[in-house]
Amino acid sequence: MADNQEQEGLDLILAYRQVFSTEQGKKVIDDLIKRFMLRSSMSLDPHQIAFQEGERNIVLMLLHTLNIDEEQLRERIKHAKKKHA
């Protein structure tokens, strides 16, 4: 049972990596970084903060799943900032 769940988890990680390794997938990741990581989550409304942090957390989960290291992330953020300017 555990082996099946583990295999399904590995298959899912490989699917994420395959989808986001395409040029279109890279564009989507860059857009998600721009939209949900390059803005402040600060607000007077705690519900708004929680919502925005949830969006940010999804992007962080994707980056972790895709095994994007710190240097790659810095480059992608720099790239996203240039497009955002």
TACORJO-V712497 format. One record per backbone hydrogen bond with DSSP energy under -0.5 kcal/mol. CO is the residue of the C=O (numbers start at 1). NH is the residue of the N-H. If there is no record, write none. Layout:
co->CO nh->NH
co->CO nh->NH
This chain:
co->1 nh->5
co->2 nh->6
co->3 nh->7
co->4 nh->8
co->5 nh->9
co->6 nh->10
co->7 nh->11
co->8 nh->12
co->9 nh->13
co->10 nh->14
co->11 nh->15
co->12 nh->16
co->13 nh->17
co->14 nh->18
co->15 nh->19
co->16 nh->20
co->17 nh->21
co->18 nh->21
co->19 nh->22
co->22 nh->26
co->23 nh->27
co->24 nh->28
co->25 nh->29
co->26 nh->30
co->27 nh->31
co->28 nh->32
co->29 nh->33
co->30 nh->34
co->31 nh->35
co->32 nh->36
co->33 nh->37
co->33 nh->38
co->44 nh->46
co->45 nh->49
co->46 nh->50
co->47 nh->51
co->48 nh->52
co->49 nh->53
co->50 nh->54
co->51 nh->55
co->52 nh->56
co->53 nh->57
co->54 nh->58
co->55 nh->59
co->56 nh->60
co->57 nh->61
co->58 nh->62
co->59 nh->63
co->60 nh->64
co->61 nh->65
co->62 nh->66
co->63 nh->68
co->64 nh->67
co->67 nh->69
co->69 nh->73
co->70 nh->74
co->71 nh->75
co->72 nh->76
co->73 nh->77
co->74 nh->78
co->75 nh->79
co->76 nh->80
co->77 nh->81
co->78 nh->82
co->79 nh->83
co->80 nh->84
co->81 nh->85
